[in-house]
Structure formats: C-alpha cells, structure tokens
Amino acid sequence: MPDLYSNVHLILRWLHVLAGITWIGHLYFFNLVNVPLQGSLDDAGKKIVNPQLMPRALWWFRWGAMITWVVGIALFTLIYMYTPGVGFGPSALFMDGGKLTDRAMWILFGGLLGTIMWFNVWMIIWPIQKRLLTGKVPAAEIAQQRRKAYLASRTNTFLSGPMLFAMLAPSHYGAMSLQAFLMAVGVGVVAVFWAIKASPKVGKLS
C-alpha cells in the first residue's frame, strides 16, 4: 500500500489483534485452566507452583491488556475520528446524517467493555496479585483479596464474549438493533458460561 494512512492503519490493526490475543488468551488460561489447578493445590503446592507460574503469566496478561487498550484508542481515532485529506473530526464511519452509525455503536459498545476489562486488570487484579505474590497481604486478608481478584477476573471473562462480538461486528456484521445487541450479549455470555462449567472436566483421562 503506497499511502502512509493505509500502512499505519494495517500496522495498528495487526498490533491490536496480536496484543488482544495475548491478553484474552491469558484471561482464558487463568479462568479455564488455572482456577481448577489452584483448587487442586494445597498451600504447600501453591508455594511451589505460583512463584514460577504467576509472575510471568501476569506480565504478559497485564501488558497485553495495556497495549490492546492503547492501540485500540489509536485505531479508533484513525478510523472514526480522522478522514484522510480532511483532518481530525468524526468520519463518515462514525456519523451519518448527524447520527451515530450502526458501526460506530458497535465499536463504542465493544470499547466500553474493553475499557472496563482493562480497568479490572490494572486497578484490581494486578495490584492484588502483586501484593499476594510478594507476601504483603496479611494472612487474615488473603482469602478476601483472592476472592476480589477472582471476581474481577470472572467479570472480565464474561464481558469478553460480548466485547469480541462487538469488535468484529463493525466490519463483519454491521447492523445494530436491539435484537442484535441482545444476541451479542446472550451468545457471548452463554459461550463463556459453558466454557467455565466444562473446564474442570476437560483433560481428564479415562
């Protein structure tokens, strides 16, 4: 592609997807693999496994989230708030006839869910896990802090289904309606719910 705009657009989209795979992949690892694993370990086992596993996994998890979020904002600006040859301002993909386009409504919905998920990672999950791994949580508060981090992570897992649908919809689905919105939320949540329920049974040898 000879023009700068198209090349920057492609590079940002590639980086957004790559970082998103890293982030959501680790989110699913934590919820579908690590939660059942932690439930099978006693305190002695956790002291052996977690110092080797969690710091590295949490590094990729949180920085995948950060890069996905920052590049997502840049990509949103490039596509919806900039028109080549015109400059910055709502593009035709964002506003049509003075109203938000269906495409814009999908991406704003997905961006909202992604921002909530990013907040949970950086403001709740990571600070708690860092304190737990460095032994800075008083023994009486460990269970409560683990539960708080777990709930934030579970929330992100359920949000990820509708979020991913909303991110794909602008280019591959398009139309926004109440029925489409409810379908995106319902299908996304049900898919994640099934995966969580099936996870403890997956991988058992018979």
RAVENLIN-V499167 format. One record per pair of residues at least 6 apart in sequence whose ideal C-beta (glycine too) atoms are under 8 Angstrom apart, sorted by the first residue. I is the first residue (numbers start at 0). J is the second residue. D is the distance in Angstrom with one decimal. If there is no record, write none. Layout:
i	j	d
I	J	D
I	J	D
//
This chain:
i	j	d
0	6	5.4
0	9	7.0
2	83	7.6
4	77	7.7
4	83	4.8
7	77	6.8
8	74	7.6
8	77	5.8
8	78	7.3
11	70	5.7
11	73	5.7
11	74	4.7
11	77	6.5
12	74	6.2
14	66	7.0
14	70	5.1
15	67	6.2
15	70	4.5
15	71	5.6
15	74	5.5
18	63	5.2
18	66	3.8
18	67	4.3
18	70	6.4
19	63	7.3
19	67	4.6
20	63	7.9
21	59	5.7
21	60	8.0
21	62	8.0
21	63	3.5
21	66	8.0
21	67	7.9
22	60	6.6
22	63	3.4
22	64	4.6
22	66	8.0
22	67	5.1
22	120	7.9
23	63	7.9
23	159	5.7
23	163	7.4
24	63	7.8
25	56	6.0
25	59	5.7
25	60	4.0
25	63	6.4
26	60	7.0
26	152	7.1
26	155	5.8
26	156	6.1
26	159	6.3
27	156	7.2
27	159	7.9
27	194	7.6
28	56	6.9
29	56	7.3
29	60	7.2
29	152	5.8
30	152	6.1
30	153	6.6
30	156	4.7
30	195	6.4
30	198	7.6
31	194	5.9
31	195	6.8
31	198	4.3
31	201	7.8
32	198	7.3
33	52	7.8
33	56	7.8
34	149	7.5
34	198	7.5
35	198	5.9
35	199	4.7
36	48	7.7
37	45	6.8
40	48	6.3
49	132	6.9
50	132	6.9
53	128	6.6
53	132	6.0
54	132	6.4
57	125	6.4
57	128	5.6
57	129	7.8
60	120	6.9
60	125	7.9
61	120	5.6
61	121	6.4
61	124	7.9
61	125	4.9
64	116	7.2
64	117	5.3
64	120	4.4
64	121	6.9
65	117	7.3
65	121	7.0
67	113	7.3
67	117	7.6
68	113	6.4
68	114	6.9
68	117	4.3
71	110	6.7
71	113	6.4
75	106	6.7
75	110	6.5
76	87	7.9
78	90	7.0
78	92	6.2
79	89	7.0
79	90	5.6
79	92	5.7
79	93	4.1
79	103	6.2
79	106	6.9
80	87	6.0
80	88	6.8
80	89	6.3
80	90	6.6
80	93	6.9
81	87	5.3
81	88	7.6
81	90	6.4
82	88	7.1
82	90	4.7
82	91	7.2
92	100	6.2
92	102	5.7
92	103	6.7
93	99	7.0
93	100	6.4
93	102	7.9
93	103	4.6
94	100	6.8
94	103	7.3
99	107	7.6
101	173	6.0
101	174	5.5
101	175	3.8
102	168	8.0
102	169	4.2
102	173	6.5
102	175	7.9
103	169	7.8
104	175	4.5
105	165	5.1
105	166	8.0
105	168	4.1
105	169	4.9
105	172	7.3
105	175	5.7
106	165	7.1
106	166	7.2
106	169	5.1
108	161	7.8
108	165	4.6
108	180	7.5
109	161	8.0
109	162	5.3
109	163	7.8
109	164	7.7
109	165	3.1
109	166	4.3
109	168	7.6
112	158	4.9
112	159	8.0
112	161	6.2
112	162	3.9
112	165	6.8
113	162	5.5
113	166	7.6
115	154	8.0
115	155	8.0
115	158	6.3
116	155	4.6
116	158	5.6
116	159	6.9
116	162	6.8
119	151	4.3
119	152	7.5
119	154	6.2
119	155	5.3
120	155	7.1
123	147	6.8
123	148	6.7
123	151	4.3
124	148	5.1
124	151	5.1
124	152	5.7
124	155	7.9
127	136	7.8
127	144	5.1
127	145	7.7
127	147	6.1
127	148	4.2
128	148	6.0
130	136	4.9
130	144	7.1
131	141	6.9
131	144	6.3
131	145	6.9
131	148	7.8
136	144	5.2
153	195	7.9
156	191	5.5
156	195	7.0
157	187	8.0
157	188	5.6
157	191	5.3
157	192	7.4
159	187	7.5
159	191	6.6
160	186	7.1
160	187	2.5
160	188	5.7
160	189	7.9
160	190	5.3
160	191	4.6
161	183	5.2
161	184	4.7
161	187	3.8
161	188	6.7
162	187	7.5
163	187	7.0
164	183	4.2
164	186	7.0
164	187	5.3
165	183	6.1
168	175	7.7
168	179	7.8
168	183	7.0
172	179	7.2
//
